[in-house]
């Protein structure tokens, strides 16, 4: 079911050129890695450029500067309107040059370290509208630095095709976040009815997960805090901490660790303290430091909580707690989906519809399945 949903969804597309044939338009992408200061542009030799294949658009976590050279050819006798889209919205700095990397050729600055209103188009991803001259090749250079995963998933769209795809994307987002909010409201109503804290902490987890997904998709920056560059940069670490805080407290109360497994109860308490530490450091450590400290804490905390949740769930199931099987199955689905996304971020898998939306599809399945238990 998971794979089928991804393959037949409206945003699952294989081609990097949408609605222009190869006879009309073609392009090539080459790249080179430079030191983090990105000051060696003039020293690049043509022989140093590497070809970027369509399946190798993810380069993992790196402090290096990557420069991408995109040569686009209009094979027709008429002007072609196109929209260049970098579909990964978490790049910190994207400097765009036309024809060469000389300072005089710089045409545009993009990235999520700039206010959202500075973008050419009011879109969650990075869009550059162009008009291609008939029977000519044009070259653009993208100099990129980021503290998130280094990715360059480029699409070249015919404008009509882009806007049609946007309708499908927003329909998906509406359904996805709608399901999460309905589940949160449903469990909040149950909490007020029965006063069981497990429901309250589950609501905390679902809402935090929704905000986390909105932030990594660029939607929160577009609609909620377009002028708050600092918060947009650190909010993901905060929401991860809030997610872990909610899910650990949920499992502690739902699986009743205090009565059935005192040792797991103590381990869960440590996870709660670590989650609070992560959320607090978001506000009090300077950004230049917090972005790296948060990355380490996020990795350690997520690994700890994920392993702890699996052990807790399967142990409770083994001990005869019947409802634990729903928790285990839902959590396992979400972890497998999340693993696909992580493998994309570290460069083991390319960015595609499958890797970009796996966590969202997995979380929908997990949330709906988990609600059967509670």
Secondary structure as UniProt FT lines:
FT   HELIX           2..7
FT   TURN            10..11
FT   STRAND          17..18
FT   TURN            22..24
FT   STRAND          25..34
FT   TURN            36..37
FT   HELIX           41..43
FT   HELIX           46..48
FT   STRAND          50..51
FT   TURN            54..55
FT   STRAND          58..61
FT   STRAND          65..74
FT   STRAND          80..86
FT   TURN            89..90
FT   STRAND          93..98
FT   HELIX           103..105
FT   STRAND          106..110
FT   TURN            112..113
FT   HELIX           116..118
FT   STRAND          126..132
FT   TURN            134..135
FT   STRAND          136..145
FT   STRAND          149..151
FT   STRAND          154..157
FT   HELIX           159..194
FT   HELIX           197..216
FT   TURN            217..218
FT   HELIX           219..223
FT   TURN            226..227
FT   HELIX           229..254
FT   TURN            255..256
FT   HELIX           257..260
FT   HELIX           262..284
FT   HELIX           287..318
FT   TURN            319..320
FT   TURN            322..323
FT   HELIX           324..345
FT   TURN            346..347
FT   HELIX           353..370
FT   TURN            371..373
//
